[in-house]
């Protein structure tokens, strides 16, 4: 009985945590296709991530790839109206304006 309960809890935990990078990547702005898989794979080769994070990313990578594959139609057809993308578009527009009309130089003190 105890063994069956432990197996069920382990399986539920694995399902609950699977695809974590994909879910986190899809909550932000438009990141393209397979954003969670790219995030996990970049974490695996990063020098900033410790062995604990790398091992979690390695365990999560197959599940993230499956979730990203299931969300592929959403990634291909969604419109990005997130705050991040609106700020980036505004910055691009201001950059274009500033290249035509450069900002005034600051006075020398």
C-alpha positions in Angstrom: 0.0 0.0 0.0 2.8 2.4 1.0 4.7 1.6 -2.2 1.7 2.3 -4.4 1.1 5.6 -2.7 4.7 6.6 -3.2 4.6 5.7 -6.9 1.4 7.7 -7.4 2.9 10.8 -5.6 6.1 10.5 -7.6 4.2 10.3 -10.9 1.9 13.2 -10.1 4.9 15.3 -9.1 6.7 14.4 -12.4 3.6 15.3 -14.4 3.1 18.5 -12.5 6.7 19.6 -13.0 7.1 18.4 -16.6 7.5 21.1 -19.3 8.3 23.7 -16.7 10.6 25.7 -19.0 8.0 25.7 -21.7 5.3 27.0 -19.4 7.5 29.8 -18.1 8.6 30.8 -21.6 5.0 30.9 -22.9 3.9 33.2 -20.1 6.0 36.1 -21.4 6.0 37.7 -24.8 6.4 36.0 -28.2 9.6 34.0 -28.0 9.3 32.2 -31.3 9.0 28.4 -31.6 10.2 25.9 -29.0 11.1 28.7 -26.5 11.2 26.3 -23.5 13.5 23.8 -25.2 15.9 26.6 -26.2 15.9 28.0 -22.7 16.6 24.5 -21.2 19.4 23.8 -23.7 21.0 27.1 -23.2 21.0 26.5 -19.4 22.7 23.2 -20.0 25.7 24.9 -21.7 25.7 28.0 -19.5 28.7 28.6 -17.2 26.4 30.6 -14.9 24.2 27.7 -14.0 25.2 25.3 -11.2 25.1 21.6 -11.3 21.8 21.5 -9.6 20.1 23.7 -12.2 21.8 21.8 -15.0 20.5 18.5 -13.7 17.0 19.8 -13.4 17.1 21.3 -16.9 18.4 17.9 -18.2 15.5 16.1 -16.5 12.9 18.7 -17.8 14.2 18.9 -21.3 12.3 16.0 -22.9 9.0 17.1 -21.2 9.6 20.7 -22.3 10.2 19.5 -25.9 6.9 17.6 -25.8 4.9 20.6 -24.4 6.6 22.9 -26.9 5.6 20.6 -29.7 2.0 20.5 -28.5 2.0 24.4 -28.3 3.6 24.8 -31.8 0.4 25.9 -33.5 -0.1 28.5 -30.8 3.4 29.8 -31.3 3.0 30.0 -35.0 -0.3 31.9 -35.1 -0.5 34.0 -31.9 -0.2 37.7 -31.9 2.2 39.3 -29.4 0.6 42.1 -27.5 2.7 41.7 -24.3 4.1 44.7 -22.5 7.6 43.6 -23.4 6.9 43.6 -27.1 5.1 46.9 -26.9 8.1 48.5 -25.2 10.5 47.0 -27.7 8.4 48.4 -30.6 8.3 51.8 -29.0 12.1 51.7 -28.5 12.5 50.7 -32.1 10.4 53.6 -33.2 12.3 56.0 -31.0 15.6 54.7 -32.3 14.5 55.3 -35.9 13.5 58.9 -34.9 16.7 59.5 -33.1 18.8 58.3 -36.0 17.1 60.9 -38.2 17.1 63.6 -35.6 19.8 62.9 -33.1 19.3 63.9 -29.5 20.8 67.2 -28.4 24.3 67.1 -26.8 24.5 67.7 -23.1 26.2 70.9 -22.0 29.7 70.6 -20.8 30.2 71.5 -17.1 
